[in-house]
Amino acid sequence: MTSNNARYELIKDDDLLDILRQLIDEFNDYLKYGLGYSENQYLISGLVLIDIIIRVDKRLSYFRYFHGMKINDRKKAALYAYWIIKLRPVTIIDDNLRNKVDHSKVNERLAFHHLLKILIARGKVKTWDGHEGVNINESNKFIKEMIYSFRFRNFTIDSMIVLADSITTDTFKEVKKS
């Protein structure tokens, strides 16, 4: 049996801090402008976000080392979504909101938002422009189902990656019954 000296090299501090700042900015923007929270109603755990960043980086290293793969942005976003759901970096701290069902799904909404943001940026999902595309809002049946599933069903890392690769604009359209 041969010894393999390959070891995971921890992400560089500067890279980790850059990603951390980006995630905090993205999360704050979505929580404030997308979900309507004020800053005194929620808390984002920087330690949990650092844990998420490191876990994603380790998985990316795993794919490179064992499979010779470079992971695209969709798959990377799926990894982030998976760990956001599992590790729950956002806590509602407002006593008036804490025990309400809608607010208990804040991390799931955040995970789906992060995934969707990348899918839109990469052209997999086209938002409504007045003629075509999809209107992205939480009244959309697919979005409701995904947030519910993220909260109450189990996903593996691999299933989250497959999900990210399969979502397109057509995924959001409801089939009209004749």
Beta strands, then each sheet from edge to edge (+ up, - down):
strand 1: 42-44
strand 2: 90-92
sheet 1: 1+ 2-
end
